[in-house]
Protein backbone atom coordinates (compact mmCIF):
# COMPACT_ATOMS: atom_id res chain seq x y z
CA UNK A 1 0.00 0.00 0.00
CA UNK A 2 1.59 3.25 -1.12
CA UNK A 3 -0.68 5.72 0.71
CA UNK A 4 0.46 4.92 4.28
CA UNK A 5 4.12 5.01 3.17
CA UNK A 6 3.61 8.40 1.48
CA UNK A 7 1.82 9.75 4.55
CA UNK A 8 4.61 8.59 6.85
CA UNK A 9 7.32 9.96 4.54
CA UNK A 10 5.57 13.34 4.35
CA UNK A 11 5.12 13.48 8.13
CA UNK A 12 8.75 12.60 8.81
CA UNK A 13 10.08 14.96 6.14
CA UNK A 14 8.04 17.90 7.39
CA UNK A 15 8.61 17.05 11.04
CA UNK A 16 5.42 18.85 11.94
CA UNK A 17 2.63 16.29 12.11
CA UNK A 18 2.96 12.65 13.01
CA UNK A 19 -0.40 10.89 12.77
CA UNK A 20 -0.71 7.47 14.34
CA UNK A 21 -3.62 5.20 13.51
CA UNK A 22 -5.30 3.67 16.55
CA UNK A 23 -8.47 1.68 17.04
CA UNK A 24 -10.40 4.82 17.99
CA UNK A 25 -9.14 7.01 15.14
CA UNK A 26 -6.07 9.05 14.28
CA UNK A 27 -3.78 10.55 16.93
CA UNK A 28 -2.14 13.87 16.10
CA UNK A 29 1.16 15.16 17.51
CA UNK A 30 2.54 18.48 16.28
CA UNK A 31 5.51 20.74 17.03
CA UNK A 32 3.46 23.95 17.12
CA UNK A 33 1.68 24.98 20.33
CA UNK A 34 -1.96 25.97 19.90
CA UNK A 35 -2.88 29.64 20.29
CA UNK A 36 -4.51 30.80 23.51
CA UNK A 37 -8.16 29.74 23.76
CA UNK A 38 -10.68 32.21 22.38
CA UNK A 39 -12.97 33.81 24.92
CA UNK A 40 -16.54 32.65 24.36
CA UNK A 41 -19.67 33.82 26.10
CA UNK A 42 -22.08 30.89 26.02
CA UNK A 43 -25.68 31.70 25.11
CA UNK A 44 -28.42 30.49 27.46
CA UNK A 45 -28.71 26.69 27.40
CA UNK A 46 -31.37 25.16 25.17
CA UNK A 47 -32.71 23.20 28.17
CA UNK A 48 -32.01 23.24 31.91
CA UNK A 49 -29.07 21.04 32.86
CA UNK A 50 -27.34 21.13 29.47
CA UNK A 51 -23.53 21.26 29.64
CA UNK A 52 -21.34 23.79 27.80
CA UNK A 53 -18.43 22.10 25.99
CA UNK A 54 -15.80 24.82 25.59
CA UNK A 55 -14.32 25.54 22.18
CA UNK A 56 -10.85 24.32 21.24
CA UNK A 57 -8.20 24.58 18.56
CA UNK A 58 -8.28 21.73 16.04
CA UNK A 59 -5.46 20.92 13.60
CA UNK A 60 -6.76 21.09 10.02
CA UNK A 61 -4.80 21.45 6.80
CA UNK A 62 -1.53 22.24 8.57
CA UNK A 63 -2.89 24.96 10.83
CA UNK A 64 -4.93 25.53 13.99
CA UNK A 65 -8.63 26.16 13.38
CA UNK A 66 -11.02 27.23 16.16
CA UNK A 67 -13.97 24.93 16.89
CA UNK A 68 -16.64 26.91 18.78
CA UNK A 69 -18.12 25.64 22.02
CA UNK A 70 -21.57 24.07 22.11
CA UNK A 71 -24.15 22.68 24.51
CA UNK A 72 -24.60 18.96 25.10
CA UNK A 73 -27.26 16.96 26.87
CA UNK A 74 -25.93 15.71 30.22
CA UNK A 75 -25.13 12.05 30.87
CA UNK A 76 -26.05 10.94 34.35
CA UNK A 77 -23.07 9.72 36.33
CA UNK A 78 -20.55 11.29 33.90
CA UNK A 79 -18.71 14.57 33.53
CA UNK A 80 -17.35 16.13 30.33
CA UNK A 81 -13.56 16.21 29.86
CA UNK A 82 -12.85 18.92 27.25
CA UNK A 83 -10.87 18.60 24.02
CA UNK A 84 -7.32 19.77 24.68
CA UNK A 85 -3.69 19.84 23.56
CA UNK A 86 -1.27 18.19 25.99
CA UNK A 87 2.47 18.89 25.89
CA UNK A 88 4.55 15.76 25.32
CA UNK A 89 8.21 16.82 25.37
CA UNK A 90 8.77 19.21 22.46
CA UNK A 91 5.49 18.18 20.78
CA UNK A 92 1.78 18.67 21.49
CA UNK A 93 -0.71 15.79 21.47
CA UNK A 94 -4.42 16.32 20.80
CA UNK A 95 -6.68 14.60 23.34
CA UNK A 96 -10.32 14.57 22.18
CA UNK A 97 -13.09 15.46 24.60
CA UNK A 98 -14.99 12.59 26.17
CA UNK A 99 -17.42 11.63 28.90
CA UNK A 100 -15.80 10.16 32.02
CA UNK A 101 -17.22 8.70 35.24
C-alpha positions as CSV (number, residue, x, y, z in Angstrom):
1,X,0.0,0.0,0.0
2,X,1.6,3.2,-1.1
3,X,-0.7,5.7,0.7
4,X,0.5,4.9,4.3
5,X,4.1,5.0,3.2
6,X,3.6,8.4,1.5
7,X,1.8,9.8,4.6
8,X,4.6,8.6,6.9
9,X,7.3,10.0,4.5
10,X,5.6,13.3,4.4
11,X,5.1,13.5,8.1
12,X,8.7,12.6,8.8
13,X,10.1,15.0,6.1
14,X,8.0,17.9,7.4
15,X,8.6,17.0,11.0
16,X,5.4,18.9,11.9
17,X,2.6,16.3,12.1
18,X,3.0,12.7,13.0
19,X,-0.4,10.9,12.8
20,X,-0.7,7.5,14.3
21,X,-3.6,5.2,13.5
22,X,-5.3,3.7,16.5
23,X,-8.5,1.7,17.0
24,X,-10.4,4.8,18.0
25,X,-9.1,7.0,15.1
26,X,-6.1,9.1,14.3
27,X,-3.8,10.5,16.9
28,X,-2.1,13.9,16.1
29,X,1.2,15.2,17.5
30,X,2.5,18.5,16.3
31,X,5.5,20.7,17.0
32,X,3.5,23.9,17.1
33,X,1.7,25.0,20.3
34,X,-2.0,26.0,19.9
35,X,-2.9,29.6,20.3
36,X,-4.5,30.8,23.5
37,X,-8.2,29.7,23.8
38,X,-10.7,32.2,22.4
39,X,-13.0,33.8,24.9
40,X,-16.5,32.7,24.4
41,X,-19.7,33.8,26.1
42,X,-22.1,30.9,26.0
43,X,-25.7,31.7,25.1
44,X,-28.4,30.5,27.5
45,X,-28.7,26.7,27.4
46,X,-31.4,25.2,25.2
47,X,-32.7,23.2,28.2
48,X,-32.0,23.2,31.9
49,X,-29.1,21.0,32.9
50,X,-27.3,21.1,29.5
51,X,-23.5,21.3,29.6
52,X,-21.3,23.8,27.8
53,X,-18.4,22.1,26.0
54,X,-15.8,24.8,25.6
55,X,-14.3,25.5,22.2
56,X,-10.8,24.3,21.2
57,X,-8.2,24.6,18.6
58,X,-8.3,21.7,16.0
59,X,-5.5,20.9,13.6
60,X,-6.8,21.1,10.0
61,X,-4.8,21.5,6.8
62,X,-1.5,22.2,8.6
63,X,-2.9,25.0,10.8
64,X,-4.9,25.5,14.0
65,X,-8.6,26.2,13.4
66,X,-11.0,27.2,16.2
67,X,-14.0,24.9,16.9
68,X,-16.6,26.9,18.8
69,X,-18.1,25.6,22.0
70,X,-21.6,24.1,22.1
71,X,-24.2,22.7,24.5
72,X,-24.6,19.0,25.1
73,X,-27.3,17.0,26.9
74,X,-25.9,15.7,30.2
75,X,-25.1,12.0,30.9
76,X,-26.1,10.9,34.3
77,X,-23.1,9.7,36.3
78,X,-20.6,11.3,33.9
79,X,-18.7,14.6,33.5
80,X,-17.3,16.1,30.3
81,X,-13.6,16.2,29.9
82,X,-12.8,18.9,27.2
83,X,-10.9,18.6,24.0
84,X,-7.3,19.8,24.7
85,X,-3.7,19.8,23.6
86,X,-1.3,18.2,26.0
87,X,2.5,18.9,25.9
88,X,4.5,15.8,25.3
89,X,8.2,16.8,25.4
90,X,8.8,19.2,22.5
91,X,5.5,18.2,20.8
92,X,1.8,18.7,21.5
93,X,-0.7,15.8,21.5
94,X,-4.4,16.3,20.8
95,X,-6.7,14.6,23.3
96,X,-10.3,14.6,22.2
97,X,-13.1,15.5,24.6
98,X,-15.0,12.6,26.2
99,X,-17.4,11.6,28.9
100,X,-15.8,10.2,32.0
101,X,-17.2,8.7,35.2
